[in-house]
Amino acid sequence: MMTDMSQCSTIILGCGNVLMGDDGFGPAVIEHLLENHQLPAGVMAIDIGTSIRNLLFDFLLLPQKPKRMIIVDAVSDSGRPPGTIFELPLREIPSTKVNDFSVHQFPSLNLLQELNDAGGIDVRMVVVQTQCIPDEVRAGLSAVVKAAVPKACAWLIEEMERSS
């Protein structure tokens, strides 16, 4: 799979745990995107689930990297209304999310920033404000976050059209 990804100009990664309520937003967006839209040539969308840390480290080692990486995820502490989709600058990743992307769990080792700054990949994050991340396993998005899935796909398609 890494060979295929290294040939793409843009990688879209849907992050999250589908067993933990609204945290499954990223995978739901990838599923909807692949089922309802035609991706442009050179664009790959992948449901990465909760394994993004290992994949980001692999991207650092690739000799040929994609030009852009868009990460679709969920946040629970943005202060925005649930279901709001917004672009989250890498430097503003909440402390509760930093560990998702850091190999050694230290914010100073944030792999996203490393890929963006030293790796030459334009890394962007598109996130939704969650309504509920349960304390125990409960699959399924809340109604407001589920309604945001097609909106996130529209944002991604618009972004692909703008950049082509």
C-alpha positions in Angstrom: 0.0 0.0 0.0 2.8 2.4 0.7 4.0 2.1 -2.9 0.6 3.3 -4.1 0.5 6.1 -1.6 4.0 7.3 -2.6 2.7 7.8 -6.2 -0.2 10.1 -5.1 0.0 13.9 -5.1 -2.7 14.1 -2.3 -3.5 11.7 0.5 -6.7 12.1 2.5 -6.6 10.2 5.8 -9.8 9.6 7.8 -8.8 9.2 11.5 -10.8 7.9 14.4 -12.3 5.0 16.3 -15.6 3.9 14.9 -16.4 2.2 18.2 -16.3 5.5 20.1 -19.2 7.5 18.9 -18.3 10.8 17.1 -14.7 9.9 17.1 -15.6 7.8 14.1 -16.1 10.9 11.9 -12.9 10.6 9.9 -13.6 7.0 8.8 -17.3 7.9 8.0 -16.1 10.8 5.8 -13.8 8.5 3.8 -16.5 5.9 3.4 -19.0 8.5 2.2 -16.4 10.1 -0.1 -15.5 6.8 -1.8 -19.1 5.7 -2.2 -20.5 9.0 -3.5 -17.7 10.9 -5.3 -15.1 10.3 -8.0 -11.7 11.3 -6.7 -9.4 13.1 -9.1 -6.3 11.3 -10.5 -3.4 11.3 -8.0 -5.7 11.5 -5.0 -6.1 8.6 -2.5 -8.5 8.5 0.4 -7.9 6.0 3.2 -9.7 5.1 6.4 -6.7 4.9 8.7 -8.7 4.3 11.9 -6.5 4.7 14.9 -3.2 3.8 13.3 -2.0 7.1 12.0 1.1 7.4 14.2 2.8 4.4 12.5 1.8 5.7 9.0 3.1 9.2 9.6 6.5 7.8 10.6 6.5 5.8 7.4 5.8 9.0 5.4 8.9 10.6 6.9 10.9 7.8 5.4 9.4 7.8 1.9 11.9 9.0 -0.7 8.9 10.3 -2.8 6.3 12.0 -0.7 2.9 13.3 -1.6 2.6 17.1 -2.1 -0.4 17.3 0.3 -1.9 15.3 3.1 -5.4 16.2 4.4 -6.3 14.6 7.7 -10.0 14.3 8.6 -10.6 13.9 12.3 -12.8 14.9 15.2 -12.1 17.3 18.2 -14.1 17.6 21.4 -12.8 20.8 22.8 -12.9 23.6 20.2 -15.6 25.6 21.8 -17.7 25.4 18.6 -21.2 24.0 18.2 -21.3 20.2 17.6 -21.2 19.3 13.9 -19.2 22.4 13.0 -16.5 21.6 10.3 -13.4 23.7 10.3 -9.8 23.6 9.3 -7.5 23.3 12.3 -4.0 24.7 11.9 -1.3 22.3 13.0 0.0 24.7 15.6 -3.5 24.7 17.2 -4.0 21.0 17.7 -5.5 20.6 21.2 -3.4 19.0 23.8 -5.9 16.1 23.9 -5.1 15.3 20.2 -1.3 15.8 20.2 -0.7 12.3 21.4 -2.6 10.9 18.5 0.2 12.0 16.2 3.4 11.9 18.3 5.6 8.8 18.3 6.8 9.2 21.8 3.7 11.0 23.2 5.6 14.4 23.4 4.2 17.4 21.7 7.7 18.5 20.6 7.9 15.3 18.5 4.7 16.1 16.6 5.0 14.2 13.3 2.5 16.3 11.5 4.6 19.4 12.0 7.7 17.5 11.0 6.1 16.3 7.8 4.9 19.8 7.0 8.1 21.7 7.9 10.9 19.2 7.1 9.1 16.7 4.9 7.8 19.1 2.3 4.2 17.9 2.6 1.4 20.5 2.9 -0.4 18.9 5.9 -3.8 20.2 6.7 -6.5 19.1 9.2 -10.2 19.2 8.6 -12.1 18.4 11.8 -15.6 18.3 13.2 -16.6 19.4 16.7 -18.1 16.3 18.3 -21.2 16.2 20.3 -20.3 13.1 22.3 -17.3 10.8 22.7 -18.5 8.1 25.0 -16.6 6.7 28.0 -17.2 3.2 26.8 -17.7 1.5 23.4 -20.6 2.8 21.5 -20.5 2.7 17.8 -22.3 5.3 15.6 -22.1 9.0 15.1 -24.5 11.5 16.8 -27.1 12.9 14.4 -25.4 16.3 14.2 -22.0 14.8 13.4 -23.5 12.4 10.9 -25.1 15.3 9.1 -21.6 16.9 8.9 -20.2 14.0 6.9 -21.5 15.1 3.4 -20.5 18.6 4.2 -16.9 17.5 4.9 -16.9 15.6 1.6 -18.1 18.7 -0.2 -15.2 20.6 1.4 -12.7 18.0 0.3 -14.0 17.9 -3.3 -14.0 21.7 -3.5 -10.4 21.6 -2.2 -9.4 19.1 -4.8 -11.0 21.2 -7.6 -9.2 24.3 -6.3 -5.8 22.7 -6.3 -6.0 20.9 -9.7 
